[in-house]
């Protein structure tokens, strides 16, 4: 198939594009930076320049490619983030731009896909953790996502990925698929053995504590498993939303010490919830103490996919490098 990948040079794009090429697909990779065109070529795709937030630019890029499938993997999380961003993600530049990519850029890609008669759109959503006042600690795609259940600083973020899901899955001219990926780890991600990995550094310096009881659940996913699931969705997925996560949603108090060990760091400190709110903000504290994880049963059943790293336990031990 002819496949148009927006976000081809991102963390997931760099894993996804070579997989698609190896399976015989013709891939066009969109980037807004001229300097990254050689990277796209190196991945095996044909580069095309476009600004995702410019409707005409996107329309021209998609029209030139005439794809059968459009894959939306655009985020701005390659930009550096600090402690202040964790405290108020609604004010952080990377989150604000990502929200626009999940709303405005989604509209542009969907409109361009419709204009060229693409038969499938696959978009990147988020499923590492959820906030829900009902439904338990592990949620399925059938459990409703209520924006107001999230801490105030995360509501705009959650509203943006819900916008993407609705825009993609409601198309009437093809198959629209939204993939709720777990928290990425592995080469090129914020959790890796790379010296400047954003999340790994605070853990090594013991600046990433367990807050309160550490009962907040996270669903993880190795970046290579994310790419494999995306290929399955592109090739034979049915319209809808899928949780693409590993088999073992786990509380912070379990996965953080294991991650610290994998990074050759000392065990994390523990701080009471009141101090966590003061130091890290309400959003981070809620994530560490209240969040729910996700079930991957639907993705395994309907996409015929299973993660190579079924658990973050083996992934952290063997898959960070």
N, C-alpha and C positions, 0 to 999 in steps of 0.2 A: 504494500500500500504506500501511497504518498502521505507522509506524516509531517505536520508542521509543529515544531516544538518551540513555544515561547518560554524563555528561561533556560535555553539550552546550555548555558555556561554556569548555571547555578550548581549547588551541591548535588541535587538529585539529577539535574540535566546531564551532568558529566558522567553519571553512571548509566542513565537511561539511553542516551543517544547511541553509544557503541553497541548496546544490547539490541536495539532496533535495527541498526545497520547489519549486525551479525546475522539477524534473522531474515535478511533480504529486503527490508523496507527501504524506501527512498526517503531520506530525512532532510528537511530544511530547518535550520536552527536560527531562531531570531535572537538578535542581540542589539542593544542600542549603542554599543561601543565599537568603533572601528577597530580599536586595538585588539578586540577579542575575536575578530573574524578568523584569524589563523587557528585559534583554539577550537572554534567550531569545525573548521576543516580537519584539524587533527583528530577530532572525535568521529570523523567519517561523514559529516553532514555538509550540506551547502549552506553557507551563511547568507543571511539577509538582514539588512539594517532597518530598524524601526523603533520608534518611541512608543511604548505600550500605552502611554497616556494620551497619545494623539490618534484620534479615530481615523483620519485620512492616511496617516503613516501605516497603521496596522492594516487597513483595508488594502492598500497597495501591496504590502508585503505578502499578505495572504493570497491576493489575486495572482501575484507573480508565481506563487508556489502551486496553486490549484490543488490543495490537499484533500484527501478523503477523510483525514482525521486531524483535529486540532488538539494539542495538548498544552494546557495552561499550567506552567510551573513557576510563575513569576512571584517572587517575594523580594523584600529589601533587606533580608536578615544577614546579608554578607557585610552590611555596614557595622562598624564597631558599636557595642553597647556597654554601658557601665552600670554601676550600682543605682544611680538615679533613674535609669531607664527601667530597672526591675521594680523600683518603688512606684513609678507612675508610667506604665506602658502607654497609657492614653496620650501622654505628652512626648514620648520618645520618637525621634525622627524616623527610625527604622519601622516602628509599628505604624505610624501615621502614613508613611508611604506604602507600606504593605496593605493597609486598609484600602487605599486608592487602587492598588493593583488588583485587589479582590473585588472591587466594585466597578470603577470606571474601565479598567483594562479588560475585565471580564465582559462587560457590555460590548466593547470594541471587538474582541475576539469572536464573540457569539454572532454579532452582526456580520462580521467578515466571513465567518463560516457559512452563515445562511446565504450570503450573496454568491458564494462559489459552489454551493451545493454539497458541502462537506456532510458526511453521513454520521459523524461521531465527534463529540467533544468530551474531553477528559480534563477535569480540573483538580487542583490541589487544595484540599481543605485540611482541617486540623482535628486530631482526635487523641492527642497525648493525655489530656485530662479534661474533665467536664465538671461543671458545678450544677448540681441538681438537688432540689429539696425532696425528691422522691425517686424511687427506682433502684436504690441500693448502691453498692460500691463498684459494680461492673455493669456498664450500660450497653444496650444494643442500639442499632440504628432506629428501632421502633420507639425508643424512649425519647420524648420531646425535649428539644433544646429551648430553654427559656432564658432569654438574655438577662432578665432581671434577677435570675438566680446567681449570676456571677458577681464578684466584687465590682464596685462602680468603675474602677480603673481598667477593668478588662471587658466592659460591656461593648465598647466600640469595636474592639478586636473581634469579639464573638459575633456581633452583628454583621461585620464585614464578611466573615467566612460563611455565615448563614446566607447572606446575599448571594455569594458565589454559588453555593449549593442550589439555591432556588433558580438562579439564572441559567445554570447549566442543565439541571435535571428537568426543567420545564420546557425545553425546546421541543417543538412539534415536528420538526423536519429531520430528526435523526435521533441517535442514542446519546443521551447526556448522562455522564457519570461523574460523581464527585467522590474523591478518595480522601477519607479522613486519616491521614498518616499519624502514626505515633511519633514520639520524640526521637529524632534521628540521632544516631551515634555511628562511629566508624570514620574511616579516612575522609578528611575534608570537612567534617562537621565540627560543631562546637564541643563535642565529646570525643576526643581522639588523643593519640599520643603526640600530636604536633605540639611543640613548645608553646605556641601562642593560641592554642585552642581556648575559646572564650569561656566555656564553662569549666574546663579542666583546671585552668589556672587558679581560680578561687579555691577549688577543692584541694589542690596541692598546698596552698597557703593556709589551709584550715579557716577560710573565710566563708565557707558554705556550711552553716551548721544545720543540725536537725532542730526544727522549731517545735515546741510543744511535744505532743506525743508522736509526731512524725507520721500520722496516720493517713495523710493525703495520698491517693493512689495515682500512679503514673503508668501509662502504657508506652513501652519503648518499641523501637524498630530499627534494625540495622539498615543503613542506606542502600546496601545491595539488595536487601529483601524488598525495600520500597520500590526500587527499579523493576524488580521481577514482577511484583504485583501490578505495576503500571503497564507493563507489557501485556500481561494477561487481560487487563481491562481494555486496552487498546484493541487487542485481537479478537476478543469474544465476550466482553462484558455486556450485561444488559443494563438498561437505564436505571439509575438510582444512586443511593448513597451507600458507601461501604466503609467500615472501619478496617483500616489496614495497619494492624499492630501485631505484636508478638503474642504468644500464648499465655503469658504470665503477668497480668497487671499486678503491680506491687506497691506497698506503701514506702514512703521516703525512708523510714527507719530501717528498711531492709536493703533497698538498692543503693542508698548513698554510701554506707560503709563498704559495700562490695565494690562500688566504683572507685572509692578512695584507695582500696587495696590494689585494684587493677592499675591505678595511676601511680602506684608506689608512694602513696601519701599516708600520713598519719590518720587515724580515725577522726571523723568529724566531731566537732564540739556539739554540745546540746545547750539550748537556751530556752527559757520559758516563753510562752506565747506572747505575753505582754511585751517582753523585750524584743521578740521577733518583729512584732508590729512596729515598734519604735525604730528599729534598725533597718528592716527590709520592706516595710509597708504592708498594708492590708492584703493586697493582691497576692504577693509572694507567700505571706503567712497562710492565707486561705488555701493556696495551692498545696502547701506542705502539710496541712492539717485536715482539710475538708474535701479535697477533690476526689472525683470518681474516675475509674479507668474505663476501658472499652473491651468489648468482646469481638473477636475476629471470626466468629463462626460463619457469618454470612459470606465474607470474602473467601474463606476456605471452601465453603460449599458451592458457591455460585461462580467463582472465578477459577476454581480448580488450582488455587494457590496455597502454598504453605511456606512459612518462613524457614530459611536455612538455619537461622539462629532462633530456635523456638522460644528461648528464654534469654532475657538480658544477662542472666547469670553466665551462660556460656559465651554470650556475645561480648560482655565486658572482659572476660578472661582471654578470649582469643581473637576478637574482631575489632579492636580499637586501632590497630596499626595499619 
